[in-house]
Structure formats: C-alpha cells, structure tokens
Amino acid sequence: MLFWLLNMYADEISRWQSTSPGETRVYLTARTALATFSSFLVAIFYGPFAIRWLKSNFQERIDSASARLNELHSSKKSTPTMGGLFIVVAIVVAALLCGDLSNRYLQLALLTVVLFGAIGAIDDWVKNRTSRRGLTARQKFAAQCIASMLVLFPLYWNLRAAPQLEDLPLNLGLATISLGPAFVLWGSFVMVGSSNGVNLTDGLDGLAGGCLLIAGSAMAALCYLSGHKTMAAYLEMTHVVGAGELCIVYGAMTGAILGFLWFNCHPAMVFMGDTGSLPLGALLAFGALVIRQELLLMMIGGIFVVETLSVIAQVASFKLTGKRVLLCSPLHNHFVFRGDPETRIVVRFWIGAAVLALLAVASLKLR
C-alpha cells in the first residue's frame, strides 16, 4: 500500500529522494524502518488481546519426556502458548503495508510465513486439545517438506533466469556447486532444518526470540547488500535483482519479535509455540536461499545449529554407547539441569548469537 502511494507520487517527491538499492525508487530503507516500527506496534497493541484469548483456549502443558525437566518447568504450567499468532499477524500486516506486493521474493516470503505458521498452529492445537504431544515427527516433517516445496518450486523458476543463482557458493565464494533442479531438494533441507532448529531452541523465556531478533537483523542487512548492485559487487556477493525488498519482511520480523519479547521476557506471559518458531526459522532459511548464502546462514543461526547438533549427539551417543553426552538436550536444558539461572542462560545465548551474526557479516570481506 505504502509502496504504491509513494510510487504514484514519485515524480513530485523525487527531489527529496535518494537512490535505493538497485531496482526500486521508493525509499527501501525508510520503508524497512517503517515496517519494523509498524510490526512492533501491532505486536504491542494486539498482544494483550491475543494473550487473553490464548489464556482461555491454549495453555502450556508441561509434558516432556523428562520427568525432571517437567519438575523444573512446573512453574510455567498454564502459561498461554501459540503467541506466534500475533508475531505472524504483525509480520503480514507490516509487509502488506510497506512492501512492494509485485515483488516475487516478498510474495514467497509471506507464503513461507503463512504455510509454516499454519503447520505450527496445527501442532500446537493438537498439543493443547488432545493428550498427544502434537503432530508425530513424520506428520510434521511431511507437512514441512510439502510447504517448502510449494515455496521453492516458484523460487527456483524465478532464480533460474540467471543461471549463476542456481549455484551453491563454497569456500567463501572461491568455488561453487551447480545445483540445477536439485536446488529444490537442497532448499527443502535448509528450510526444514532451520525451522526445526528454531523450534528446538524455543525452550526458555526469551531464548528463541532474542536469537531470532539478532539473526533476522543480520539477514536483513545481507538482503539489502545482495539487492544493491554496487555493494554486492564490492563485497563479491551474488547480486540478486529484487532481493532488497526482503528487507521489508525481515524488518517486520524484527519489529514483531521485539513486541513479542515485551511479553515473553522472564517470567513469560506467553510462549511462542510452534506457531511462531516454525515460520520464523523457515523465513530465515528462505532469505538465505534467495541471496545464495545458505552456508553463511549456518553462522548467522549458529545457536540454532548447535542446539540441533546437541540433540543429534545426545540421541546418537545414547543409542551407540548407552551414555548421554549432556545432562539433557537440547543444549540449553543441559545448563538448566546444571542449576544455572534461566536469565543467565538466555543472555549468554543471546551474546553468542550476536557474536556469530557479527562474524558472519564481517566474513563477507574475507574472500
């Protein structure tokens, strides 16, 4: 909407207008800031109404496979969950308000949020309305794969117009792997993995939200640079025409998470649930796939990668040797079992996420 209005009167305001990254004349940086602020306001003002509704319909059930973990988290019982609902709403509203809705990447980013948000909502509904612990692993994995394919087939069709966009950069850009149609399978692996990584991290008040805030900000910066022809050339990044418009979505994402953290900081008034963690993890992966920085995503989302690897290591060690490498997985639960205060664990994970994001962005010049 805002993009259309500014574009309509572009000639009249051109004397105040500076050049945006690459393809749009319509104030990308200003629209990104406005998307961030507007999504924050939506989350802040819509949040209390959503929380009251969620409290009467969807309360957290402490029912993990670990009796000790259930005991340690017993105080969180009956906290409203599915708070990801107002994160998703805030992102969509802000993107519709500030984005160029004709941009293919923005369209697919919103589709990603809606599809994975729906999967998360169904999973949370099953957890709260039945005796089950949500969808089975096979059901969730199948749904995530289908959702990712629905996004990735049109994305591949869009990227194949420039053959180099099908390649996967390796070794800081010094080598590449030509994916071709296998891009869809690779992309599905990245999206599902990122989605589940964030989901595994969402176990303490503010933990996943803070890490997502940092990772989303870094991804917004990378999309801006990739969409800017001059900056992309200077940094030897892949220049993707139109990728800069994804800044609107990531700006909306960071604003929505800021608003959510207002209610999710310890002690949490609401939990994100799969309704938030699944779409936000998938959205991070989508941006990396568009700008061909999947390997850099592993550093930006390093906390999510470590959390995922900790679960894999725990399961593999127990099956192979009968011993556990951690007191409890994912990794943050190891520190909970060790007796560390929850706020200390969360802030230290935030610090780790910030350091990794800074290193990821700084590595762009190490080519």
Buried (B, 14 or more C-beta within 10 A) or exposed (E): EBBEEBBEEBEEEEEEBEEBBBBBBBBBBBBBBBBBBBBBBBBBEBBBEBBEBBBEEBBBBBEBEBEEBBEBBEEBEEBBBBBBBBBBBBBBBBBBBBBBEEBBBBBBBBBBBBBBBBBBBBBBBBBBEEEEEBBEEEBBEEBBBEBBBEBBBEBBEBBEEEEEBBBBBEEBBEEBEEBEEEBBBBBBBBBBBBBBBBBBBBBBBBBBBBBBBBBBBBBBBBBBBBBBBEBBEEBEBBBBBBBBBBBBBBBBBBBBBBBBBBBBBEEBBBBBBBBBBBBBBBBBBBBBBBBBBBBBBBBBBBBBBBBBBBBEBBEEBEEEEEEBBBBBBBBBBBBBBEEEEBBEBBBEBBEBBBEBBBBBBEEBEEE
